[in-house]
Amino acid sequence: MIRAGATILIVDDELQNRKLLKALLIPEGYLTLSVSSGDEALASIAQSAPDLILLDVMMRGKDGYQVARILKANPATAGIPIIMLTAQNDHAARLAGLNAGAEDFLTKPVDRIELWLRVRNMLRLKALNDFFQAHSATLEQQVQVHTSEVQRLGSANASLEYLSLHDGLTDLANRRLFDRYLADQTTIARRHQRPLALILCDVDSFKAYNDHYGHQAGDDCLKQIAAALQTCCRRPADMAARHGGEEFAMILPDTELSSAAQIGESARDAVAGLKIPHQHSSAGSYASISGGVAVLDRSGEMTVQQLTAAADEALYQAKHLGRNQMVSAQT
């Protein structure tokens, strides 16, 4: 759903940095604009909003944090995704960027492949949001006036593309989108030796739930659990997906094993908090999930298949140990 020729605004007070980013982005079909200060950026955005902003942190005058706060405080510009560019790769700098409203980070010197992947993924997330807003507006307009057949077909095509990447029951990412996103994030994690966590989980004794309460109740149960898992994905790059049947997955970029285990426990608690009655579960009186947590080996030798297998083996151990728990793999 990323439209052709998406516009990217580059904000950096160093001319060479602006030239380098343009040289990397233009061959990929993006339209680029560049400014050298925070004030120029705000003036440019007021005239015409870009699809994405690459924003340097350290600049004379208004720094990147100040510019981000101003943009996110304005409803007209709050939806524009911001990738901050920083030479600081420490935890405090990233927290400051998140607090200012940035959606993602790139560390200088910028790696070409990582730049392309992060820009593409951020534009994809924005395009999905834009699609929902545009689709809603189109439906309202159709109630008031008859639109042309071409417009209706365009909306239908966009809907079909969205549906092809999302699960029809839970509205989470489907297996196709999960596989694609996990491959992309694995490429980034390997290149920069960053952690990438994967959680695989499924609903305990779900066959017994369906047999006792019926398939309609089973579908409702899955939808509620999916929504609970989605609330545990608190960063733009985090993804919850329906992996198949009653099995779900969570992809957590830049997440160490200990943090991923905590998120897994939060997900388990969120499902327990739903208090969905399940009198035929071997793990208690309410619907619950068991999960396995694994993290990509920093050596870069682990494959996507091995990461998935490690999480799946940890899930099997959680089931074997009595269900309704999270087990971390030793990768």
Buried (B, 14 or more C-beta within 10 A) or exposed (E): BBEEEBBBBBBBBEEEBBEBBBEBBEEEEBBBBBBBBBEBBBEBBEEEBBBBBBBBBBBEEBBBBBBBBBBBEEEEBEEBBBBBBBEBEEEEBBEBBBEBBBBBBBBBEBBEEBBBBBBBBBBBBBBBEBBEEBBEEBEEEEEEEEEEEEEEEBBEEBEEBBEEBBBEEBBBBBBEBBBEBBEBBBBBBBEBEBBBBBBBBBBBBBEBBBEBBEEEBBEBBBBBBBBBBBEBBEEBBBBBBBBEEBBBBBBBBBBBBEBBBBBBBBBBEBBBEBEBBBEBBEBBEBBBBBBBBBBBBBEEEBEBEBBBBBBBBBBBBBBEEEBBBBBBBEB
